[in-house]
Amino acid sequence: MTPPAAVPAAPNTPAAPLDAPLRVGGLSLQSRLVVGTGKYASYAEMARCLAASGTDCVTVAVRRERLVNAAGENILDHLDATRYTILPNTAGCFTAADAVRVARLGRELLRDLGNPGSEWVKLEVLGDTKTLLPDPVGTLEATERLVADGFAVLVYSSDDPIVARRLKQLGAASVMPAGSPIGSGQGILNANSLRICLEYLKDGDPEYPVIVDAGVGTASDVAAAMELGVDGVLLNTAIAHAADPLRMAVAMKAACEAGRQAFLAGRIPKKLYATASSPLEGTITAPGRAT
């Protein structure tokens, strides 16, 4: 089957208005999509999908047993450190002490690579293996310890606005509330909680970065999150486990950009009744009667 020809761009199509980069923990990211590196069928597929997603920041689990696959390949050999900022994460940690230890390991590892993200950490302190929801007490404790240790902490949290505000008060560089449980693909389950998180976290600090982390399943979930006003979306499974991961990566890139532009543009208010988009003068208002 011959593939369809590409549709040529319309002449003089205006470019989208420029957007400021996403600033987190002293670094600037051009893409507002942060992509994970786990669960792909191969490292080669991972590399193709990362490139197609347009991301310039990827997150890597730094526990030793997760860096090398069954074939003996090291994931870091498949990530271009000159192209991507590598964000180490503490995935699989269930205590504050374990998360702090893994974060320090990641810092030393990335310092050796000369990666600008070496002082970053995506903090996860999980409550149990069934829900993979964050343990709020352990998360607060680990955040406080890592901030004191000089880390820029991007912290995975529930969508509880009170916990989110407390994490910011402890010095988290970014609070990242979950849209829904990790890998569930359920999308944004509680938009109102995210709106309150945004209100609390950005009160007096509108540039504070809020990133939705976990639970998105498809492109519309990313667009919906961005339209709420979050500053970015972090995802992994939605691309890696899609039927066509490469095509999904392209879709996620477009959705993130579209959602961000829609938020900046400002949606029209929702109304109970219709509002005509064309003037009503001269239209028929009743059978056989013209205005």
N, C-alpha and C positions, 0 to 999 in steps of 0.2 A: 504494500500500500504506500503510495507516494504521500509524504507528509505535506500538509497545507503550506502554501507559501506565506512568508511573513507579511503582515499588513504594514505597508509603509506608514511612517509617521506623518500626521497631518502637517502641512506647511505652517510655519509661524506659530506652532503650538507653544503657548506660554509655559515657562518652567514653573514648578511649584515654588512658592515663596521659601526663602532660606530659613532654616531652623537652627537655633543654637545647639551646640553639641551637648550631650548628656555629661554632666560633671559629677563625678563620684569620687570621694576620697582623694582629691588632688589630681585625678586623671580626667581626661576628656575623651569621650567616645562619640564617634560620628553616627554609629548605628545605635538605636534604642532597643535592639533585640540582642539579648545575651543568650548564648546557646550552649547546652551541655554536650559532653563528649561520650557519654555512656550509651550502652544498649544497641549500638550499630552492629550490623552484620560483619563489618570489617573496618579496619582503620582507613582503608582506601575510600570506602563509602562515606565514612565520617568526614574525611577531608573534602570530598566533593560537596557534601551537604552544607558544611560550614561555609565554603566559598559561595554557594548559591544563596545562602541566607543573608549575605551582606554583613554579617556580624563582624565586629572587630574586637570582641571580648568573648572568650570561651572559658567555661568552668570545668575544672578537672579534680576528681577525687584523688587525694594524694596519699591515702593509706597504701602502704607498700604493695599489698596484694592486688591492688586495682590498677597499678601503673603498667603491669606487664600482662599480656594476654596468654592464652594457652599455647600459642605458637612462639612464645618468647619475644614478641615484639613490644617495645616500649612505646606507649602512646605519645610521649613527648617527642619522639623521633618523627611523628607525623603531624606535628603542629609547628607552623612557621612562626617562631618567636618574634620575627621582625614584622609580621602582619597582624598577629593577634596579641592582645593583652591576656595573659593567662590568669584566671582567677581561681586559686586553689580553694577547695571546699572540704568541709569536715563530714561529708556524707558517711552514714553508718555509725556515727558516734551517739551514744545514749547517756553519757554523763558529761558534765562540764569539764572535769579533769581530762577525759579522753579527747574532747574537742580542742582544748587548749594545747595538748600535746601534739595532736595532728596539725593544728594551725602552725605551730612552731616548726614542725617538720617541713611543711609546705613552703614556709618562708625561706628556710635554708636551701631547699631544693631550687627554688626560682631565683634566688640570689646567685647561685652558681650559673644559671642560664642567662643572667643579665636581663631578666624580664622586668618591665616597669611595674607589674602587679605583685611584686614580691612582698610588699607590705600590706597587701589586701588579703582578706579571707572572707569567703562565704561561709558563715557560721550556721551549722545545723546541729542542734541537740534534740534528738528525737525522743518521743515518749514511749512508743512501743512499735513492734514490727508489723502490727496489723494495720494501723491507721497511718503510720509514719507522720503523725502530727507532732509539732514541736512540744517539748516539755517546757512550759513557761518559766518554771523556777530555774532549771538548769540553763536555759537560754539566757536569762537575766544574769546569772552568775558568770557564765562564760563570757558574755559581752563585757561585763565590768572588768574582768581579768585581762581580756585581750586588748581592750582600749588602753588600760594602764600599761600594757606591754608594747604599745606603739603601733598596733594594727589599725588599719582602716577596716572596720567590721561592717560587712553587708550581711544583715541577719535575717534568716528565714523565720517568719513568725506566723501565728494564726492571724485571722482578721479581727481580733479583739482590739478595739481602739485604745483601751486603757493600757494593755501590754505594749502596744505599738508606741504610745507616748512615753512610757517608762523606758523603753529601749533607746529612744532618741535622747532622753534625759541622761542616760548613762554614757552617751557619746557615740552611738552607732552612726557610721557614715551613711548608711541607708537602711531603712526598715523595709523588708520585703514580705508583705502579707500574702498568704496563699489564696489563690482563687478557689481552689478545692484541693482535696488530698493529692499528694505526689503521685503522678502517673495515672490518675483516675480518669482523665479526659473529660471531666464533668463541666469544665468551663468555670465561669464566674457564678458561684452559687449564691452569694450574698452581696449584691452591688451596693446596698445601703451601708453595710458595714465598711466596705472599702471607701465609700464617700466620707464616712465619719473619720476613718483613719486619715484620709487626705486632709480633712479639715483640721484635725488635731496636729498632724505632723507639719503642716505648712503654715499654721497660725503664726504670723510674724516672721516667717521664714519661707517665702514662696518658692525659693530655689532648692529647698531640701528634696533630695531624690527619693521617690517612692517607686518601687519596682514590684510588680506582681510576680510571684515566684510559685510555680507549681499548679498543676491541674488543668491547663488549657489542652484542648484536644484537636482543635482545628483553627483555621484562619479567622473565622468570625469571632472566636473567643478572644483572640489577640486584639482584633479591632475593637471589640466591646470594652476590653480593659483600657486600651489607650483612649477611647472616647470618654471614659470616666475622668481622665486627667492624670492618670499615673504617668510616670516619666519613662518607664520601660517595662519590658516583659522578659522574664527568664524562663526558658523551656528546654526540654530534652526529648522526652518520650514521644511527644506529638509528632516530631519529625522522625526520630529513629525507628519508631514502630509503625509508621504509616505504610500503607500498601506500596506507595511509591515515595520513598523518603526524599529524593531529590526534588520531585515536583512539589512536595509539601514544603520543603525549605524555601522554594521560590514564592509559594503562596504566603508563607509566614512573613517574609520580607515585605511583600506588598501590603499585607494586612496591617503590619506595624506602622508603616508609613502612612497608609490611608487613615487609620484611626487617629494618629497624631495630628495629621492635617485637619481632620474633622473637628477634633477638640479645639485646635487653635482657631478654626473658622467660626465656631460657635453654632450649635444647632438651633433650629427654630423651636419656639415653645410648642408643647403639645396642647392641642385644643379639643374641646368636646365636639365642635361642629366644623363643617367644611369651610374653607376660605378659598374663594375663587382666585385662580392665578391669572385670569384675564378679566378686563372690565365687563361689568354686567349690563351697561347701557346698550340698548338695542336688542337684548336677548328676550326670549319668550319666558314670561314669568308664570303664565297659566295657559291652559289649552286655548288657542285661538286669540290670545291677547299679547300684543307686543308692548314693550315699554318705550 
